[in-house]
């Protein structure tokens, strides 16, 4: 049934829009929490629709929220447990790096590294780590509140999502409904790709790291593999951080064999293969976007919007491409690539 826009109370709609704008500005500092909760909820809404047919919507929303919180909690718990269990080993590696990269210790290296100021770099790094720890400790109360708000918002979005989706469809004119739902599907597919692909890349990185660190010959193969998997959740920087740390360690103990393995095998296998090829290709297949656009979305989004740009960057570019396809179809009269009559 088409909506008669002439009968719409424009004054009421204007007041509602003004209230929404004021609310948005008032809660703007929490925008990243809301966007994160909403993006996760969009991915889970299809599961909520299926589960709510068998159990109550409130219970299904609770179970899905509990699943997300449990997975996140386990990831954090595993991270801290792995670090705690291997803290002595990690400290010994850092000590070896600090001792091995002192200017007087670099004199026997054939490459002239002693003049690069490693001592100042190490001192500045330690000061930065110390300052960062104090900052994060001071942010614990704020982070706890944001976590609570995320859980509540996620549960609310999952519970209300199917109803909001149905109401939103009713408000759209019949002539525009098809194209708007194409846009919604693109939003869902993009967010699904962001979360599911990154989780898959982390698992793949773990299994690729196991044989590499075994060949490398250092102790604690499982420790380094878990670290690479966890860091792989950070696009383009994840395993590279672990490999760079081990490269410094190899340099400090004059283990040039390991250094060459890290540079010519470790980085191509754990960095280039996963981040420069598999991640954008796997995302591109779901949303039919060129891998280069995925790169632009990640880098550009994080450069302009911070961490939340990791989600919004690819999503906005995906919507731009979807809008282009719809415009070609509507104005040109023919389906654009990636769209057809059954989309």
C-alpha positions in Angstrom: 0.0 0.0 0.0 1.5 3.3 -1.1 1.9 6.1 1.3 0.0 9.4 0.5 2.8 11.9 1.1 0.4 14.8 0.8 -1.4 13.8 3.9 1.8 13.5 6.0 1.9 16.0 8.9 5.1 17.8 7.9 5.2 19.8 11.2 5.2 16.7 13.3 7.9 15.1 11.1 10.0 18.2 11.4 9.7 18.2 15.2 10.6 14.5 15.3 13.6 15.2 13.0 14.7 18.1 15.3 14.5 15.8 18.4 16.5 13.1 16.6 19.2 15.7 15.7 19.4 17.0 19.3 19.6 13.5 20.6 22.3 12.6 18.1 24.4 15.7 19.1 23.9 15.0 22.8 25.2 11.4 22.5 27.8 12.1 19.9 30.7 11.1 22.1 29.2 7.6 22.3 28.7 7.4 18.5 31.5 4.8 18.1 29.9 2.5 20.7 26.5 2.8 19.0 27.9 2.3 15.5 29.8 -0.8 16.6 26.7 -2.3 18.4 24.4 -1.5 15.4 26.9 -3.0 12.9 27.1 -6.2 14.9 23.3 -6.3 15.3 22.8 -5.9 11.5 24.8 -9.1 11.0 22.9 -11.0 13.6 19.4 -9.8 12.7 18.8 -12.7 10.2 19.7 -15.1 13.0 17.3 -13.3 15.3 14.5 -13.7 12.8 15.1 -17.5 12.5 15.5 -18.0 16.3 12.5 -16.0 17.2 10.3 -18.4 15.2 11.2 -21.2 17.7 11.7 -19.3 20.9 10.7 -15.9 22.3 12.3 -12.8 20.6 13.6 -11.6 24.0 15.3 -14.9 24.7 16.8 -15.2 21.2 18.2 -11.7 21.5 19.6 -12.5 24.9 21.3 -15.6 23.6 22.8 -13.9 20.6 24.1 -11.0 22.8 25.5 -13.6 25.2 27.3 -15.3 22.4 28.9 -12.1 21.2 30.0 -11.1 24.7 31.3 -14.7 25.4 33.4 -14.8 22.3 34.8 -11.3 23.0 35.5 -12.2 26.7 37.2 -15.5 25.7 39.4 -13.6 23.1 40.5 -11.1 25.8 40.9 -13.9 28.4 43.1 -16.0 26.0 45.2 -13.0 25.1 45.9 -12.1 28.8 46.5 -15.7 29.7 48.9 -16.3 26.9 50.8 -13.1 27.7 50.8 -14.0 31.5 52.0 -17.6 30.9 54.8 -16.4 28.7 55.7 -13.1 30.4 59.1 -14.3 31.6 60.0 -15.5 28.1 58.8 -12.2 26.6 60.8 -10.2 29.1 63.9 -12.2 28.3 63.4 -11.4 24.6 63.0 -7.7 25.3 66.1 -7.8 27.5 68.1 -9.5 24.7 66.8 -6.8 22.2 67.8 -4.0 24.6 71.3 -5.5 25.2 71.9 -6.5 21.6 70.9 -3.2 20.0 73.2 -1.0 22.2 75.6 1.0 20.1 78.7 -0.8 21.4 77.0 -4.2 20.8 76.3 -3.3 17.2 80.0 -2.7 16.2 80.5 -6.3 15.1 77.6 -6.3 12.6 78.8 -5.9 9.0 76.1 -3.4 8.2 76.7 0.1 9.8 73.8 0.2 12.2 75.5 1.7 15.2 74.9 5.3 14.0 71.1 4.9 13.6 70.4 5.9 17.2 68.9 2.6 18.4 69.6 3.6 22.0 67.4 6.7 21.7 64.7 4.8 19.9 64.6 2.2 22.6 64.4 4.8 25.4 61.6 6.6 23.6 59.8 3.4 23.0 59.9 2.4 26.7 58.7 5.9 27.7 55.8 5.6 25.2 54.8 2.2 26.5 54.9 3.5 30.1 52.8 6.5 29.2 50.3 4.3 27.2 49.9 2.0 30.2 49.0 4.9 32.5 46.6 6.3 29.9 44.8 2.9 29.6 44.7 2.4 33.3 43.0 5.8 33.7 40.5 4.9 31.0 39.3 1.7 32.7 36.2 3.2 34.3 35.2 4.9 31.0 35.9 1.6 29.1 33.7 -0.3 31.6 30.8 2.1 31.0 31.2 1.9 27.3 31.3 -1.9 27.4 28.0 -1.9 29.4 26.4 0.5 27.0 27.6 -1.7 24.0 26.0 -4.8 25.5 22.7 -3.0 26.3 22.6 -1.4 22.8 23.5 -4.6 21.0 20.7 -6.5 22.9 18.2 -3.8 22.1 19.2 -3.6 18.4 19.0 -7.3 18.0 15.6 -7.5 19.7 14.1 -4.6 17.9 15.8 -5.2 14.6 13.3 -7.3 12.7 10.4 -5.0 13.8 12.3 -1.9 12.9 13.2 -3.4 9.5 9.5 -4.2 8.8 8.3 -0.7 9.9 11.0 0.9 7.8 9.9 -1.1 4.7 6.3 0.2 5.3 7.5 3.8 5.3 9.2 3.5 1.9 7.1 4.2 -1.2 6.4 1.2 -3.3 8.4 2.6 -6.2 11.6 3.0 -4.1 11.3 -0.1 -2.0 13.2 -2.5 -4.2 16.2 -0.2 -4.5 16.3 0.7 -0.8 16.3 -3.0 0.1 19.1 -3.5 -2.3 21.0 -0.9 -0.3 20.1 -2.7 3.0 21.3 -6.0 1.6 24.6 -4.4 0.6 25.0 -3.0 4.1 24.4 -6.4 5.6 26.7 -8.2 3.2 29.5 -5.7 3.8 29.3 -5.9 7.6 29.0 -9.7 7.4 32.2 -9.7 5.4 34.0 -7.4 7.7 33.4 -9.5 10.8 33.3 -13.0 9.5 36.2 -12.6 7.1 38.4 -11.1 9.8 37.6 -13.9 12.2 38.4 -16.5 9.4 41.7 -14.7 8.6 42.7 -14.9 12.3 42.1 -18.7 12.3 43.9 -19.1 9.1 46.9 -17.1 10.3 47.1 -19.3 13.4 47.5 -22.5 11.3 49.9 -20.8 8.9 52.0 -19.5 11.8 52.4 -22.9 13.5 54.7 -24.5 10.9 56.6 -21.2 10.2 57.6 -20.7 13.9 58.5 -24.4 14.1 60.9 -23.9 11.2 62.1 -20.7 12.7 63.4 -22.7 15.6 62.4 -20.4 18.5 60.7 -21.7 21.6 57.0 -21.1 22.4 55.6 -21.9 18.9 52.0 -21.9 20.2 52.6 -18.6 22.0 53.7 -16.8 18.8 51.0 -18.4 16.7 48.3 -17.3 19.1 49.7 -13.8 19.1 49.8 -13.6 15.3 46.2 -14.9 15.2 45.0 -12.3 17.7 46.9 -9.5 16.0 45.5 -10.6 12.7 42.2 -9.1 13.8 43.9 -5.7 13.2 44.0 -5.3 9.4 47.4 -4.8 7.7 49.3 -4.3 11.0 48.5 -7.5 12.9 51.1 -10.2 12.4 53.6 -7.7 11.1 54.0 -6.3 14.6 54.9 -9.8 15.9 57.3 -10.4 13.0 58.9 -7.0 13.4 59.5 -7.7 17.1 61.1 -11.1 16.3 63.2 -9.5 13.5 64.6 -7.1 16.1 65.3 -10.1 18.4 67.0 -12.0 15.6 69.1 -8.9 14.9 70.1 -8.5 18.5 71.4 -12.1 18.9 73.0 -12.0 15.4 70.7 -14.7 14.1 70.8 -13.7 10.5 69.2 -17.0 9.3 66.1 -16.3 11.3 66.1 -12.7 10.2 66.1 -13.7 6.6 63.4 -16.3 7.2 61.2 -13.6 8.8 61.7 -11.2 6.0 61.4 -13.5 3.0 59.0 -16.2 4.3 57.3 -14.9 7.5 56.1 -11.6 6.1 54.9 -12.9 2.7 53.1 -15.9 4.4 51.6 -14.2 7.5 51.4 -10.6 6.3 51.2 -10.2 2.5 49.2 -13.4 1.7 46.5 -12.8 4.4 46.3 -9.0 4.4 47.2 -8.0 0.9 45.4 -10.8 -0.9 43.0 -13.1 1.0 41.3 -10.5 3.2 40.3 -8.1 0.3 39.5 -11.0 -2.1 37.2 -12.8 0.5 35.4 -9.5 1.3 35.1 -8.6 -2.4 33.4 -11.9 -3.3 30.6 -11.3 -0.8 29.9 -7.7 -1.8 31.3 -7.7 -5.3 33.8 -5.0 -4.7 37.2 -4.7 -6.2 40.0 -5.5 -3.7 41.6 -2.1 -4.3 38.4 -0.4 -3.1 38.6 -2.6 0.1 42.1 -1.3 0.7 41.0 2.3 0.2 38.1 1.7 2.6 40.3 0.3 5.4 43.2 2.7 5.1 41.1 5.8 4.3 38.5 5.0 7.0 41.0 4.5 9.8 43.0 7.6 8.7 40.0 9.9 8.7 37.7 8.3 11.4 40.0 6.4 13.6 39.3 2.8 14.7 35.6 3.1 13.9 36.7 3.8 10.3 37.7 0.1 10.1 34.0 -0.5 9.8 32.6 2.7 8.3 35.3 3.0 5.6 34.5 -0.1 3.6 30.8 0.2 4.3 30.5 3.8 3.0 32.5 2.9 -0.2 30.3 -0.2 -0.7 27.2 2.1 -0.4 28.7 4.5 -2.9 29.2 1.7 -5.4 25.7 0.4 -4.7 24.3 3.8 -5.3 26.2 4.1 -8.6 24.7 0.8 -9.7 21.2 1.9 -8.8 21.7 5.2 -10.6 22.9 3.4 -13.8 19.9 1.1 -13.7 17.4 3.9 -13.0 18.8 6.5 -15.4 20.3 4.3 -18.0 17.5 1.8 -18.1 19.8 -1.3 -17.9 21.0 -3.3 -15.0 24.5 -2.3 -13.8 27.2 -4.8 -13.1 26.4 -6.6 -9.8 22.6 -6.0 -10.2 19.9 -7.9 -11.9 16.2 -8.2 -11.9 16.2 -10.7 -9.0 18.5 -8.8 -6.7 
